[in-house]
Every structure is written in structure tokens, then in C-alpha cells.
Amino acid sequence: MKISDKEIDVAFSGPEGLEIHECKANMIRQWRDPLFKRTKKGRKLGFLNEVARECGQRTFAFCTGLDGSFATEYIKELLEAYGYKNLLVAGKEELIKSGDFL
């Protein structure tokens, strides 16, 4: 089902649910304060935040990047402050811990 014209970097769909990722090399550069809903980056974050409402509770939207722990925590706090409560944030430490590739 098409719900938007927005592009998604990575999406996984299966019996366990839907997982989508918006990947950035530097999340702070992309999503620094202030965030405006009318801008391209603000509309993308709004879309990602609303995917769970449109697609169901087994939907996970991630903002992922190679940022360190300070940047990852900053982005988590920034997104929450702007009301993007449905977005999960993962930096390089979380991504490395989640994989079996090392």
C-alpha cells in the first residue's frame, strides 16, 4: 500500500512487522535545531513519525547514522522535544552491537 511519495532508504517487511530506516552520515548536520515542518527535512521526519499510525503498531521507524554516542543522544532528545515520539535513533555503537558481522 502506498502511503506517501517520500523515499525511504531501507525497508524490511515480514511477519514480525515493518522496519524502515532513514540513514545519514551525520545526523546532527541533517537534523539540527530548529526543525520546521514545512522544510524538506521536517516533512521527512513527520512522515517517519506517522508511519506507525498508518501501518500499525508493529512498525518501527529508525534514524540511523555513524554518529557517536553524544550525537545520538542529542538527536534522541531533539526529536522528542519536537514531538517525534515514534522515531527510534541508532548511532554506530547501537548498530555495531546489533550485528553479528564483527
MODELLER restraints for C-alpha pairs under 7 A, 6 or more apart:
rsr = mdl.restraints
at = mdl.atoms
rsr.add(forms.Gaussian(group=physical.xy_distance, feature=features.Distance(at['CA:8:A'], at['CA:20:A']), mean=6.97, stdev=0.5))
rsr.add(forms.Gaussian(group=physical.xy_distance, feature=features.Distance(at['CA:8:A'], at['CA:21:A']), mean=6.71, stdev=0.5))
rsr.add(forms.Gaussian(group=physical.xy_distance, feature=features.Distance(at['CA:8:A'], at['CA:22:A']), mean=6.18, stdev=0.5))
rsr.add(forms.Gaussian(group=physical.xy_distance, feature=features.Distance(at['CA:9:A'], at['CA:21:A']), mean=5.93, stdev=0.5))
rsr.add(forms.Gaussian(group=physical.xy_distance, feature=features.Distance(at['CA:9:A'], at['CA:22:A']), mean=5.36, stdev=0.5))
rsr.add(forms.Gaussian(group=physical.xy_distance, feature=features.Distance(at['CA:9:A'], at['CA:23:A']), mean=6.41, stdev=0.5))
rsr.add(forms.Gaussian(group=physical.xy_distance, feature=features.Distance(at['CA:10:A'], at['CA:20:A']), mean=5.70, stdev=0.5))
rsr.add(forms.Gaussian(group=physical.xy_distance, feature=features.Distance(at['CA:10:A'], at['CA:21:A']), mean=5.11, stdev=0.5))
rsr.add(forms.Gaussian(group=physical.xy_distance, feature=features.Distance(at['CA:10:A'], at['CA:22:A']), mean=6.94, stdev=0.5))
rsr.add(forms.Gaussian(group=physical.xy_distance, feature=features.Distance(at['CA:11:A'], at['CA:19:A']), mean=5.65, stdev=0.5))
rsr.add(forms.Gaussian(group=physical.xy_distance, feature=features.Distance(at['CA:11:A'], at['CA:20:A']), mean=4.32, stdev=0.5))
rsr.add(forms.Gaussian(group=physical.xy_distance, feature=features.Distance(at['CA:11:A'], at['CA:21:A']), mean=6.35, stdev=0.5))
rsr.add(forms.Gaussian(group=physical.xy_distance, feature=features.Distance(at['CA:12:A'], at['CA:18:A']), mean=5.79, stdev=0.5))
rsr.add(forms.Gaussian(group=physical.xy_distance, feature=features.Distance(at['CA:12:A'], at['CA:19:A']), mean=5.09, stdev=0.5))
rsr.add(forms.Gaussian(group=physical.xy_distance, feature=features.Distance(at['CA:12:A'], at['CA:20:A']), mean=6.38, stdev=0.5))
rsr.add(forms.Gaussian(group=physical.xy_distance, feature=features.Distance(at['CA:13:A'], at['CA:19:A']), mean=6.46, stdev=0.5))
rsr.add(forms.Gaussian(group=physical.xy_distance, feature=features.Distance(at['CA:17:A'], at['CA:58:A']), mean=4.88, stdev=0.5))
rsr.add(forms.Gaussian(group=physical.xy_distance, feature=features.Distance(at['CA:17:A'], at['CA:59:A']), mean=5.76, stdev=0.5))
rsr.add(forms.Gaussian(group=physical.xy_distance, feature=features.Distance(at['CA:18:A'], at['CA:58:A']), mean=6.42, stdev=0.5))
rsr.add(forms.Gaussian(group=physical.xy_distance, feature=features.Distance(at['CA:18:A'], at['CA:59:A']), mean=4.68, stdev=0.5))
rsr.add(forms.Gaussian(group=physical.xy_distance, feature=features.Distance(at['CA:18:A'], at['CA:60:A']), mean=6.26, stdev=0.5))
rsr.add(forms.Gaussian(group=physical.xy_distance, feature=features.Distance(at['CA:19:A'], at['CA:59:A']), mean=5.83, stdev=0.5))
rsr.add(forms.Gaussian(group=physical.xy_distance, feature=features.Distance(at['CA:19:A'], at['CA:60:A']), mean=4.74, stdev=0.5))
rsr.add(forms.Gaussian(group=physical.xy_distance, feature=features.Distance(at['CA:19:A'], at['CA:61:A']), mean=5.98, stdev=0.5))
rsr.add(forms.Gaussian(group=physical.xy_distance, feature=features.Distance(at['CA:20:A'], at['CA:60:A']), mean=6.29, stdev=0.5))
rsr.add(forms.Gaussian(group=physical.xy_distance, feature=features.Distance(at['CA:20:A'], at['CA:61:A']), mean=4.93, stdev=0.5))
rsr.add(forms.Gaussian(group=physical.xy_distance, feature=features.Distance(at['CA:20:A'], at['CA:62:A']), mean=6.18, stdev=0.5))
rsr.add(forms.Gaussian(group=physical.xy_distance, feature=features.Distance(at['CA:21:A'], at['CA:61:A']), mean=5.94, stdev=0.5))
rsr.add(forms.Gaussian(group=physical.xy_distance, feature=features.Distance(at['CA:21:A'], at['CA:62:A']), mean=4.72, stdev=0.5))
rsr.add(forms.Gaussian(group=physical.xy_distance, feature=features.Distance(at['CA:21:A'], at['CA:63:A']), mean=5.85, stdev=0.5))
rsr.add(forms.Gaussian(group=physical.xy_distance, feature=features.Distance(at['CA:21:A'], at['CA:64:A']), mean=6.63, stdev=0.5))
rsr.add(forms.Gaussian(group=physical.xy_distance, feature=features.Distance(at['CA:22:A'], at['CA:62:A']), mean=6.27, stdev=0.5))
rsr.add(forms.Gaussian(group=physical.xy_distance, feature=features.Distance(at['CA:22:A'], at['CA:63:A']), mean=4.97, stdev=0.5))
rsr.add(forms.Gaussian(group=physical.xy_distance, feature=features.Distance(at['CA:22:A'], at['CA:64:A']), mean=6.18, stdev=0.5))
rsr.add(forms.Gaussian(group=physical.xy_distance, feature=features.Distance(at['CA:23:A'], at['CA:63:A']), mean=6.00, stdev=0.5))
rsr.add(forms.Gaussian(group=physical.xy_distance, feature=features.Distance(at['CA:23:A'], at['CA:64:A']), mean=4.80, stdev=0.5))
rsr.add(forms.Gaussian(group=physical.xy_distance, feature=features.Distance(at['CA:23:A'], at['CA:65:A']), mean=5.60, stdev=0.5))
rsr.add(forms.Gaussian(group=physical.xy_distance, feature=features.Distance(at['CA:24:A'], at['CA:64:A']), mean=6.23, stdev=0.5))
rsr.add(forms.Gaussian(group=physical.xy_distance, feature=features.Distance(at['CA:24:A'], at['CA:65:A']), mean=4.83, stdev=0.5))
rsr.add(forms.Gaussian(group=physical.xy_distance, feature=features.Distance(at['CA:25:A'], at['CA:65:A']), mean=5.19, stdev=0.5))
rsr.add(forms.Gaussian(group=physical.xy_distance, feature=features.Distance(at['CA:25:A'], at['CA:66:A']), mean=5.56, stdev=0.5))
rsr.add(forms.Gaussian(group=physical.xy_distance, feature=features.Distance(at['CA:26:A'], at['CA:65:A']), mean=6.22, stdev=0.5))
rsr.add(forms.Gaussian(group=physical.xy_distance, feature=features.Distance(at['CA:26:A'], at['CA:66:A']), mean=6.67, stdev=0.5))
rsr.add(forms.Gaussian(group=physical.xy_distance, feature=features.Distance(at['CA:26:A'], at['CA:67:A']), mean=6.04, stdev=0.5))
rsr.add(forms.Gaussian(group=physical.xy_distance, feature=features.Distance(at['CA:27:A'], at['CA:65:A']), mean=6.16, stdev=0.5))
rsr.add(forms.Gaussian(group=physical.xy_distance, feature=features.Distance(at['CA:27:A'], at['CA:67:A']), mean=6.85, stdev=0.5))
rsr.add(forms.Gaussian(group=physical.xy_distance, feature=features.Distance(at['CA:28:A'], at['CA:71:A']), mean=6.46, stdev=0.5))
rsr.add(forms.Gaussian(group=physical.xy_distance, feature=features.Distance(at['CA:28:A'], at['CA:75:A']), mean=6.75, stdev=0.5))
rsr.add(forms.Gaussian(group=physical.xy_distance, feature=features.Distance(at['CA:35:A'], at['CA:42:A']), mean=5.79, stdev=0.5))
rsr.add(forms.Gaussian(group=physical.xy_distance, feature=features.Distance(at['CA:36:A'], at['CA:42:A']), mean=5.23, stdev=0.5))
rsr.add(forms.Gaussian(group=physical.xy_distance, feature=features.Distance(at['CA:37:A'], at['CA:43:A']), mean=5.34, stdev=0.5))
rsr.add(forms.Gaussian(group=physical.xy_distance, feature=features.Distance(at['CA:48:A'], at['CA:61:A']), mean=6.06, stdev=0.5))
rsr.add(forms.Gaussian(group=physical.xy_distance, feature=features.Distance(at['CA:49:A'], at['CA:84:A']), mean=5.68, stdev=0.5))
rsr.add(forms.Gaussian(group=physical.xy_distance, feature=features.Distance(at['CA:49:A'], at['CA:86:A']), mean=5.14, stdev=0.5))
rsr.add(forms.Gaussian(group=physical.xy_distance, feature=features.Distance(at['CA:49:A'], at['CA:87:A']), mean=5.68, stdev=0.5))
rsr.add(forms.Gaussian(group=physical.xy_distance, feature=features.Distance(at['CA:52:A'], at['CA:59:A']), mean=5.07, stdev=0.5))
rsr.add(forms.Gaussian(group=physical.xy_distance, feature=features.Distance(at['CA:52:A'], at['CA:60:A']), mean=6.84, stdev=0.5))
rsr.add(forms.Gaussian(group=physical.xy_distance, feature=features.Distance(at['CA:61:A'], at['CA:87:A']), mean=5.37, stdev=0.5))
rsr.add(forms.Gaussian(group=physical.xy_distance, feature=features.Distance(at['CA:61:A'], at['CA:88:A']), mean=6.11, stdev=0.5))
rsr.add(forms.Gaussian(group=physical.xy_distance, feature=features.Distance(at['CA:62:A'], at['CA:87:A']), mean=5.77, stdev=0.5))
rsr.add(forms.Gaussian(group=physical.xy_distance, feature=features.Distance(at['CA:62:A'], at['CA:88:A']), mean=4.68, stdev=0.5))
rsr.add(forms.Gaussian(group=physical.xy_distance, feature=features.Distance(at['CA:62:A'], at['CA:89:A']), mean=5.50, stdev=0.5))
rsr.add(forms.Gaussian(group=physical.xy_distance, feature=features.Distance(at['CA:63:A'], at['CA:88:A']), mean=6.29, stdev=0.5))
rsr.add(forms.Gaussian(group=physical.xy_distance, feature=features.Distance(at['CA:63:A'], at['CA:89:A']), mean=4.86, stdev=0.5))
rsr.add(forms.Gaussian(group=physical.xy_distance, feature=features.Distance(at['CA:63:A'], at['CA:90:A']), mean=6.39, stdev=0.5))
rsr.add(forms.Gaussian(group=physical.xy_distance, feature=features.Distance(at['CA:64:A'], at['CA:89:A']), mean=5.95, stdev=0.5))
rsr.add(forms.Gaussian(group=physical.xy_distance, feature=features.Distance(at['CA:64:A'], at['CA:90:A']), mean=4.92, stdev=0.5))
rsr.add(forms.Gaussian(group=physical.xy_distance, feature=features.Distance(at['CA:64:A'], at['CA:91:A']), mean=5.84, stdev=0.5))
rsr.add(forms.Gaussian(group=physical.xy_distance, feature=features.Distance(at['CA:65:A'], at['CA:90:A']), mean=6.73, stdev=0.5))
rsr.add(forms.Gaussian(group=physical.xy_distance, feature=features.Distance(at['CA:65:A'], at['CA:91:A']), mean=5.16, stdev=0.5))
rsr.add(forms.Gaussian(group=physical.xy_distance, feature=features.Distance(at['CA:65:A'], at['CA:92:A']), mean=6.42, stdev=0.5))
rsr.add(forms.Gaussian(group=physical.xy_distance, feature=features.Distance(at['CA:66:A'], at['CA:91:A']), mean=5.49, stdev=0.5))
rsr.add(forms.Gaussian(group=physical.xy_distance, feature=features.Distance(at['CA:66:A'], at['CA:92:A']), mean=4.68, stdev=0.5))
rsr.add(forms.Gaussian(group=physical.xy_distance, feature=features.Distance(at['CA:67:A'], at['CA:91:A']), mean=5.18, stdev=0.5))
rsr.add(forms.Gaussian(group=physical.xy_distance, feature=features.Distance(at['CA:67:A'], at['CA:92:A']), mean=5.90, stdev=0.5))
rsr.add(forms.Gaussian(group=physical.xy_distance, feature=features.Distance(at['CA:68:A'], at['CA:91:A']), mean=6.01, stdev=0.5))
rsr.add(forms.Gaussian(group=physical.xy_distance, feature=features.Distance(at['CA:68:A'], at['CA:92:A']), mean=6.16, stdev=0.5))
rsr.add(forms.Gaussian(group=physical.xy_distance, feature=features.Distance(at['CA:68:A'], at['CA:93:A']), mean=6.97, stdev=0.5))
rsr.add(forms.Gaussian(group=physical.xy_distance, feature=features.Distance(at['CA:69:A'], at['CA:91:A']), mean=6.62, stdev=0.5))
rsr.add(forms.Gaussian(group=physical.xy_distance, feature=features.Distance(at['CA:72:A'], at['CA:89:A']), mean=6.75, stdev=0.5))
rsr.add(forms.Gaussian(group=physical.xy_distance, feature=features.Distance(at['CA:72:A'], at['CA:90:A']), mean=6.58, stdev=0.5))
rsr.add(forms.Gaussian(group=physical.xy_distance, feature=features.Distance(at['CA:72:A'], at['CA:91:A']), mean=5.45, stdev=0.5))
rsr.add(forms.Gaussian(group=physical.xy_distance, feature=features.Distance(at['CA:76:A'], at['CA:89:A']), mean=6.11, stdev=0.5))
